[in-house]
């Protein structure tokens, strides 16, 4: 994995939901059904939408354990 990809993965792991019911929660902690709802309705534009889409793929493929060590508390 190149440095740019690693940096993006760390950013994804530490991204938080900026609005709504799960405001302030790490994206990795969002329920999968909430992410599926976004997919059906349309992900928001920009970085957040891309991150939500990536997080859904991570959850669908059972790769959450790869994200948890990257969270910086």
The first five atom37 places (N, CA, C, CB, O) and aatype in JSON, in Angstrom:
{
  "aatype": [20, 20, 20, 20, 20, 20, 20, 20, 20, 20, 20, 20, 20, 20, 20, 20, 20, 20, 20, 20, 20, 20, 20, 20, 20, 20, 20, 20, 20, 20, 20, 20, 20, 20, 20, 20, 20, 20, 20, 20, 20, 20, 20, 20, 20, 20, 20, 20, 20, 20, 20, 20, 20, 20, 20, 20, 20, 20, 20, 20, 20, 20, 20, 20, 20, 20, 20, 20, 20, 20, 20, 20, 20],
  "atom_mask": [
    [1, 1, 1, 1, 1],
    [1, 1, 1, 1, 1],
    [1, 1, 1, 1, 1],
    [1, 1, 1, 1, 1],
    [1, 1, 1, 1, 1],
    [1, 1, 1, 1, 1],
    [1, 1, 1, 1, 1],
    [1, 1, 1, 1, 1],
    [1, 1, 1, 1, 1],
    [1, 1, 1, 1, 1],
    [1, 1, 1, 1, 1],
    [1, 1, 1, 1, 1],
    [1, 1, 1, 1, 1],
    [1, 1, 1, 1, 1],
    [1, 1, 1, 1, 1],
    [1, 1, 1, 1, 1],
    [1, 1, 1, 1, 1],
    [1, 1, 1, 1, 1],
    [1, 1, 1, 1, 1],
    [1, 1, 1, 1, 1],
    [1, 1, 1, 1, 1],
    [1, 1, 1, 1, 1],
    [1, 1, 1, 1, 1],
    [1, 1, 1, 1, 1],
    [1, 1, 1, 1, 1],
    [1, 1, 1, 1, 1],
    [1, 1, 1, 1, 1],
    [1, 1, 1, 1, 1],
    [1, 1, 1, 1, 1],
    [1, 1, 1, 1, 1],
    [1, 1, 1, 1, 1],
    [1, 1, 1, 1, 1],
    [1, 1, 1, 1, 1],
    [1, 1, 1, 1, 1],
    [1, 1, 1, 1, 1],
    [1, 1, 1, 1, 1],
    [1, 1, 1, 1, 1],
    [1, 1, 1, 1, 1],
    [1, 1, 1, 1, 1],
    [1, 1, 1, 1, 1],
    [1, 1, 1, 1, 1],
    [1, 1, 1, 1, 1],
    [1, 1, 1, 1, 1],
    [1, 1, 1, 1, 1],
    [1, 1, 1, 1, 1],
    [1, 1, 1, 1, 1],
    [1, 1, 1, 1, 1],
    [1, 1, 1, 1, 1],
    [1, 1, 1, 1, 1],
    [1, 1, 1, 1, 1],
    [1, 1, 1, 1, 1],
    [1, 1, 1, 1, 1],
    [1, 1, 1, 1, 1],
    [1, 1, 1, 1, 1],
    [1, 1, 1, 1, 1],
    [1, 1, 1, 1, 1],
    [1, 1, 1, 1, 1],
    [1, 1, 1, 1, 1],
    [1, 1, 1, 1, 1],
    [1, 1, 1, 1, 1],
    [1, 1, 1, 1, 1],
    [1, 1, 1, 1, 1],
    [1, 1, 1, 1, 1],
    [1, 1, 1, 1, 1],
    [1, 1, 1, 1, 1],
    [1, 1, 1, 1, 1],
    [1, 1, 1, 1, 1],
    [1, 1, 1, 1, 1],
    [1, 1, 1, 1, 1],
    [1, 1, 1, 1, 1],
    [1, 1, 1, 1, 1],
    [1, 1, 1, 1, 1],
    [1, 1, 1, 1, 1]
  ],
  "atom_positions": [
    [[0.85, -1.17, 0.0], [0.0, 0.0, 0.0], [0.9, 1.23, 0.0], [-0.97, 0.0, 1.23], [1.83, 1.34, 0.8]],
    [[0.62, 2.16, -0.9], [1.44, 3.36, -0.95], [1.04, 4.33, 0.16], [1.3, 4.04, -2.32], [0.01, 4.17, 0.81]],
    [[1.87, 5.33, 0.37], [1.67, 6.28, 1.48], [0.35, 7.04, 1.34], [2.83, 7.28, 1.53], [-0.35, 7.25, 2.33]],
    [[0.01, 7.43, 0.13], [-1.25, 8.17, -0.08], [-2.47, 7.32, 0.29], [-1.35, 8.62, -1.55], [-3.4, 7.83, 0.91]],
    [[-2.46, 6.06, -0.08], [-3.56, 5.16, 0.25], [-3.64, 4.94, 1.76], [-3.41, 3.82, -0.47], [-4.73, 4.89, 2.33]],
    [[-2.48, 4.81, 2.4], [-2.46, 4.62, 3.85], [-3.04, 5.83, 4.57], [-1.03, 4.36, 4.34], [-3.81, 5.69, 5.51]],
    [[-2.66, 7.03, 4.12], [-3.16, 8.26, 4.72], [-4.68, 8.34, 4.56], [-2.49, 9.5, 4.08], [-5.38, 8.72, 5.5]],
    [[-5.18, 7.99, 3.38], [-6.62, 8.03, 3.14], [-7.36, 7.02, 4.01], [-6.92, 7.75, 1.66], [-8.46, 7.31, 4.49]],
    [[-6.77, 5.85, 4.22], [-7.39, 4.83, 5.07], [-7.46, 5.31, 6.52], [-6.62, 3.51, 4.98], [-8.46, 5.07, 7.2]],
    [[-6.41, 5.96, 6.99], [-6.41, 6.51, 8.36], [-7.48, 7.61, 8.47], [-5.0, 7.06, 8.73], [-8.18, 7.68, 9.48]],
    [[-7.6, 8.44, 7.46], [-8.64, 9.49, 7.47], [-10.02, 8.85, 7.52], [-8.51, 10.4, 6.21], [-10.89, 9.31, 8.26]],
    [[-10.23, 7.79, 6.74], [-11.51, 7.09, 6.74], [-11.8, 6.51, 8.12], [-11.52, 5.98, 5.68], [-12.92, 6.63, 8.62]],
    [[-10.81, 5.89, 8.72], [-11.0, 5.28, 10.04], [-11.37, 6.31, 11.1], [-9.73, 4.55, 10.47], [-12.07, 5.98, 12.06]],
    [[-10.92, 7.54, 10.93], [-11.14, 8.57, 11.94], [-12.24, 9.57, 11.57], [-9.87, 9.32, 12.18], [-12.48, 10.53, 12.29]],
    [[-12.91, 9.32, 10.45], [-13.99, 10.2, 10.03], [-15.21, 10.0, 10.92], [-14.35, 9.95, 8.55], [-15.53, 8.88, 11.31]],
    [[-15.88, 11.1, 11.22], [-17.08, 11.05, 12.04], [-18.27, 11.61, 11.25], [-16.89, 11.84, 13.36], [-18.11, 12.45, 10.36]],
    [[-19.44, 11.13, 11.61], [-20.67, 11.59, 10.97], [-20.94, 13.02, 11.42], [-21.88, 10.65, 11.32], [-21.03, 13.28, 12.62]],
    [[-21.08, 13.96, 10.48], [-21.22, 15.36, 10.85], [-22.65, 15.82, 11.15], [-20.67, 16.2, 9.77], [-22.85, 16.95, 11.59]],
    [[-23.64, 14.95, 10.92], [-25.02, 15.39, 11.12], [-25.91, 14.19, 11.42], [-25.54, 16.15, 9.88], [-25.49, 13.03, 11.3]],
    [[-27.14, 14.49, 11.79], [-28.17, 13.46, 11.96], [-28.09, 12.69, 13.25], [-28.09, 12.52, 10.84], [-27.4, 13.07, 14.2]],
    [[-28.81, 11.6, 13.25], [-28.96, 10.73, 14.43], [-27.62, 10.25, 14.97], [-29.82, 9.53, 14.08], [-27.47, 10.09, 16.18]],
    [[-26.65, 10.03, 14.1], [-25.35, 9.5, 14.5], [-24.25, 10.56, 14.48], [-24.97, 8.35, 13.59], [-23.07, 10.23, 14.35]],
    [[-24.63, 11.81, 14.6], [-23.65, 12.9, 14.6], [-22.59, 12.65, 15.66], [-24.36, 14.26, 14.86], [-22.89, 12.33, 16.81]],
    [[-21.32, 12.8, 15.25], [-20.2, 12.61, 16.17], [-19.69, 11.18, 16.28], [-20.59, 13.08, 17.52], [-18.65, 10.94, 16.89]],
    [[-20.41, 10.22, 15.71], [-19.98, 8.82, 15.75], [-18.98, 8.55, 14.62], [-21.21, 7.86, 15.63], [-19.11, 9.09, 13.53]],
    [[-17.99, 7.72, 14.91], [-17.08, 7.28, 13.85], [-17.9, 6.56, 12.78], [-15.95, 6.36, 14.42], [-18.85, 5.84, 13.1]],
    [[-17.53, 6.75, 11.52], [-18.27, 6.09, 10.43], [-18.24, 4.58, 10.58], [-17.68, 6.49, 9.09], [-19.21, 3.92, 10.21]],
    [[-17.16, 4.02, 11.11], [-17.07, 2.58, 11.3], [-18.13, 2.07, 12.28], [-15.68, 2.2, 11.8], [-18.5, 0.9, 12.23]],
    [[-18.62, 2.95, 13.15], [-19.63, 2.55, 14.14], [-21.06, 2.72, 13.64], [-19.44, 3.34, 15.41], [-22.0, 2.39, 14.36]],
    [[-21.25, 3.24, 12.42], [-22.59, 3.38, 11.88], [-23.16, 2.01, 11.55], [-22.58, 4.29, 10.62], [-22.44, 1.15, 11.05]],
    [[-24.45, 1.8, 11.82], [-25.05, 0.51, 11.46], [-25.05, 0.29, 9.95], [-26.5, 0.42, 12.0], [-25.21, 1.24, 9.18]],
    [[-24.86, -0.93, 9.55], [-24.83, -1.25, 8.12], [-26.13, -0.87, 7.43], [-24.55, -2.74, 7.93], [-26.11, -0.4, 6.29]],
    [[-27.26, -1.06, 8.11], [-28.54, -0.71, 7.47], [-28.66, 0.79, 7.22], [-29.7, -1.18, 8.34], [-29.33, 1.2, 6.27]],
    [[-28.02, 1.61, 8.04], [-28.0, 3.06, 7.83], [-27.19, 3.39, 6.57], [-27.39, 3.79, 9.06], [-27.59, 4.25, 5.78]],
    [[-26.08, 2.71, 6.38], [-25.26, 2.91, 5.19], [-25.98, 2.41, 3.94], [-23.91, 2.19, 5.34], [-25.87, 3.02, 2.88]],
    [[-26.71, 1.32, 4.05], [-27.49, 0.8, 2.93], [-28.58, 1.8, 2.57], [-28.12, -0.58, 3.27], [-28.87, 2.01, 1.39]],
    [[-29.2, 2.42, 3.56], [-30.22, 3.44, 3.31], [-29.62, 4.59, 2.5], [-30.81, 3.97, 4.66], [-30.23, 5.06, 1.54]],
    [[-28.43, 5.03, 2.87], [-27.76, 6.09, 2.11], [-27.52, 5.64, 0.67], [-26.43, 6.47, 2.78], [-27.7, 6.42, -0.26]],
    [[-27.11, 4.39, 0.49], [-26.86, 3.89, -0.86], [-28.14, 3.95, -1.69], [-26.32, 2.44, -0.82], [-28.11, 4.32, -2.87]],
    [[-29.26, 3.58, -1.09], [-30.54, 3.59, -1.8], [-31.0, 5.02, -2.11], [-31.61, 2.88, -0.97], [-31.54, 5.27, -3.19]],
    [[-30.79, 5.93, -1.18], [-31.24, 7.32, -1.35], [-30.23, 8.17, -2.12], [-31.5, 7.95, 0.01], [-30.59, 9.2, -2.71]],
    [[-28.99, 7.74, -2.11], [-27.92, 8.49, -2.74], [-26.98, 9.05, -1.69], [-28.48, 9.62, -3.62], [-27.4, 9.79, -0.79]],
    [[-25.72, 8.71, -1.81], [-24.73, 9.22, -0.87], [-24.58, 10.73, -1.06], [-23.37, 8.51, -1.06], [-24.75, 11.22, -2.17]],
    [[-24.27, 11.46, 0.01], [-24.05, 12.89, -0.15], [-22.85, 13.14, -1.06], [-23.82, 13.56, 1.23], [-21.98, 12.28, -1.2]],
    [[-22.8, 14.3, -1.68], [-21.67, 14.59, -2.56], [-20.37, 14.79, -1.77], [-21.96, 15.83, -3.4], [-20.4, 15.05, -0.56]],
    [[-19.27, 14.67, -2.46], [-17.98, 15.0, -1.86], [-17.37, 13.9, -1.03], [-18.11, 16.2, -1.03], [-17.69, 12.72, -1.17]],
    [[-16.48, 14.33, -0.15], [-15.68, 13.4, 0.67], [-16.56, 12.52, 1.55], [-14.71, 14.18, 1.54], [-16.33, 11.32, 1.62]],
    [[-17.55, 13.11, 2.21], [-18.39, 12.31, 3.1], [-19.09, 11.19, 2.34], [-19.42, 13.21, 3.8], [-19.11, 10.05, 2.81]],
    [[-19.65, 11.49, 1.21], [-20.34, 10.47, 0.42], [-19.4, 9.35, 0.02], [-20.95, 11.09, -0.81], [-19.77, 8.17, 0.08]],
    [[-18.21, 9.71, -0.4], [-17.21, 8.7, -0.79], [-16.83, 7.85, 0.42], [-15.95, 9.38, -1.38], [-16.7, 6.63, 0.3]],
    [[-16.66, 8.49, 1.58], [-16.3, 7.74, 2.78], [-17.43, 6.82, 3.23], [-15.93, 8.69, 3.92], [-17.17, 5.69, 3.64]],
    [[-18.66, 7.27, 3.15], [-19.79, 6.42, 3.53], [-19.89, 5.21, 2.6], [-21.11, 7.22, 3.51], [-20.17, 4.1, 3.04]],
    [[-19.67, 5.44, 1.32], [-19.7, 4.35, 0.36], [-18.58, 3.35, 0.63], [-19.59, 4.9, -1.07], [-18.79, 2.14, 0.56]],
    [[-17.39, 3.85, 0.93], [-16.27, 2.97, 1.24], [-16.53, 2.18, 2.52], [-14.98, 3.77, 1.39], [-16.21, 0.99, 2.6]],
    [[-17.12, 2.84, 3.51], [-17.41, 2.16, 4.77], [-18.43, 1.06, 4.57], [-17.91, 3.17, 5.81], [-18.33, 0.0, 5.19]],
    [[-19.42, 1.29, 3.72], [-20.39, 0.24, 3.43], [-19.69, -0.97, 2.81], [-21.49, 0.77, 2.48], [-19.97, -2.1, 3.2]],
    [[-18.79, -0.75, 1.88], [-18.05, -1.86, 1.26], [-17.21, -2.6, 2.3], [-17.15, -1.35, 0.13], [-17.12, -3.83, 2.26]],
    [[-16.6, -1.86, 3.2], [-15.8, -2.48, 4.27], [-16.68, -3.38, 5.13], [-15.11, -1.4, 5.14], [-16.31, -4.5, 5.45]],
    [[-17.86, -2.87, 5.51], [-18.77, -3.64, 6.36], [-19.34, -4.85, 5.63], [-19.91, -2.75, 6.87], [-19.41, -5.94, 6.19]],
    [[-19.74, -4.66, 4.38], [-20.3, -5.77, 3.59], [-19.29, -6.91, 3.48], [-20.71, -5.28, 2.17], [-19.66, -8.09, 3.52]],
    [[-18.03, -6.56, 3.36], [-16.98, -7.57, 3.18], [-16.34, -8.02, 4.5], [-15.91, -7.02, 2.28], [-15.37, -8.78, 4.49]],
    [[-16.89, -7.56, 5.63], [-16.41, -8.02, 6.93], [-15.0, -7.59, 7.27], [-16.49, -9.5, 6.98], [-14.26, -8.33, 7.93]],
    [[-14.6, -6.4, 6.82], [-13.23, -5.94, 7.03], [-13.09, -4.9, 8.15], [-12.7, -5.36, 5.74], [-12.06, -4.22, 8.23]],
    [[-14.09, -4.78, 9.0], [-14.05, -3.77, 10.06], [-12.83, -3.9, 10.95], [-15.3, -3.87, 10.9], [-12.3, -2.89, 11.42]],
    [[-12.38, -5.12, 11.19], [-11.24, -5.34, 12.09], [-9.97, -4.68, 11.57], [-11.01, -6.83, 12.27], [-9.04, -4.42, 12.34]],
    [[-9.91, -4.41, 10.28], [-8.75, -3.71, 9.71], [-8.79, -2.21, 10.02], [-8.69, -3.94, 8.2], [-7.75, -1.55, 10.02]],
    [[-9.97, -1.69, 10.28], [-10.15, -0.26, 10.52], [-9.92, 0.1, 11.99], [-11.55, 0.18, 10.09], [-9.31, 1.13, 12.29]],
    [[-10.39, -0.72, 12.9], [-10.32, -0.39, 14.33], [-8.93, 0.01, 14.82], [-10.82, -1.55, 15.13], [-8.83, 0.96, 15.6]],
    [[-7.87, -0.67, 14.43], [-6.54, -0.27, 14.94], [-6.08, 1.11, 14.44], [-5.51, -1.3, 14.53], [-5.15, 1.7, 14.99]],
    [[-6.73, 1.62, 13.4], [-6.32, 2.9, 12.83], [-7.0, 4.1, 13.5], [-6.63, 2.92, 11.36], [-6.63, 5.25, 13.25]],
    [[-7.99, 3.83, 14.35], [-8.7, 4.93, 15.02], [-7.78, 5.57, 16.04], [-10.01, 4.43, 15.69], [-7.2, 4.89, 16.89]],
    [[-7.66, 6.88, 15.95], [-6.82, 7.65, 16.87], [-7.73, 8.34, 17.88], [-5.94, 8.69, 16.1], [-8.47, 9.26, 17.55]],
    [[-7.65, 7.9, 19.11], [-8.54, 8.45, 20.14], [-7.92, 9.59, 20.87], [-8.93, 7.4, 21.12], [-8.55, 10.17, 21.76]]
  ]
}
